[in-house]
Amino acid sequence: MYALDQYLACDAKVKATSLFSLLSEDGILQEGFDLDQESLLRMYRGMRRLRILDERMLILQRQGRIGFYGEARGQEAAVIGTASALCEKDWIVPALREAGVGLYCGMPLSIYINQIFGNAADVSKGRQMPCHPCDKDHNYVVMSSCVANQLPHAVGIAWAMKHNKDTDRLCVSYMGDGGTSEGSFHIGLNFAQTMSVPVLFICQNNGWAISTPTNKQTISETYAIKGLAYDMESLRVDGNDLLAVSTLTKYAAEKIRKDQKPIFIEAVTYRVSAHSSSDDPSRYRDESVTKEWIEKRDPIDRIRKLLFEKKWMTEDEDQKITHHFESEINQEIKKAEAIELPDKKTLTQDVFEEEQ
């Protein structure tokens, strides 16, 4: 474990190849780290809400009530930890597993669930496949199914911020590890650094680009080290350590606002679920490894142990959190299922200058 100032004092290659962490897998916190009870509890609730939501929506898919779903299960610390560093004016450009960022930053749960059902209340009028929410009010941009296609888009958003002298905001753009093998990754990083724009690139390295493992995808020592080719500050963090992710992302966000230059963060985590509801990972990976991540490295368990040890949360209070979110999510599902499908007339809305 490093203290933040020790980690940041390392040379560029060490930062891009080592792993910043503050909390052990047993829930033991690095000595001297200053904790804020209110912030930690809010982040914990965000992680629990996301886990419960994912589990519930996957059940709906298996029941045939929705068509498709992609979980962030096991990656909640990377999702909520990065979200905790963002401000209201920031823009969020997600990949597949970052809906929790939007929800943490204010996107209504109804927007998310209506989009998955594709009902008449869906802001995209049922045109997108599930897991493609968007929320204009909270600057949450709909994800692109074309891997890494969103990275140059995020740079363009950040370039507009720079052009408009919006120096108090940034654009955060997410990708999976597979995204770093796409041409858009290199275009995005090169453009961002050349134009010196306020964009934060975050790679959720969950070990699998669908069925392709890291050792078959890249020869690079890490994914973060790829950013050094563009002379970009590149950091690497234990993506299952909520405190480390939040701390390092806050550092990066503050520096980006100040210097108006991009930063790249690799969050090392693991996809304990399938790539999506259409996938069977047992066909291509050793699930005993997955079991170890679930039983020994779960990001929610790690924080729960700390909260119990600090006596900032009891088991009864934890159960109340669970029941609250289960009730909230079930209520929104009930409402969404009661809404009719979009009218066929909406097929041409927003498509032609004059509606057909």
HELIX and SHEET records of a PDB file:
HELIX    1   1 LEU A    4  ALA A    9  1                                   6    
HELIX    2   2 ALA A   12  THR A   17  1                                   6    
HELIX    3   3 GLN A   37  ARG A   62  1                                  26    
HELIX    4   4 GLU A   76  ALA A   83  1                                   8    
HELIX    5   5 ALA A   99  TYR A  104  1                                   6    
HELIX    6   6 LEU A  109  PHE A  117  1                                   9    
HELIX    7   7 LYS A  136  HIS A  138  5                                   3    
HELIX    8   8 GLN A  150  HIS A  163  1                                  14    
HELIX    9   9 ASP A  177  SER A  181  5                                   5    
HELIX   10  10 GLY A  183  MET A  195  1                                  13    
HELIX   11  11 THR A  214  GLN A  217  1                                   4    
HELIX   12  12 ALA A  224  TYR A  230  5                                   7    
HELIX   13  13 LEU A  242  ASP A  259  1                                  18    
HELIX   14  14 PRO A  281  ARG A  283  5                                   3    
HELIX   15  15 GLU A  287  LYS A  296  1                                  10    
HELIX   16  16 PRO A  299  LYS A  310  1                                  12    
HELIX   17  17 GLU A  315  ALA A  338  1                                  24    
HELIX   18  18 LYS A  344  THR A  348  5                                   5    
SHEET    1   A 5 TRP A  91  VAL A  93  0                                        
SHEET    2   A 5 CYS A 171  GLY A 176  1                                        
SHEET    3   A 5 VAL A 199  ASN A 205  1                                        
SHEET    4   A 5 ILE A 263  VAL A 268  1                                        
SHEET    5   A 5 GLU A 233  ASP A 238  1                                        
SHEET    1   B 2 TRP A 208  ALA A 209  0                                        
SHEET    2   B 2 THR A 212  PRO A 213 -1                                        
END                                                                             
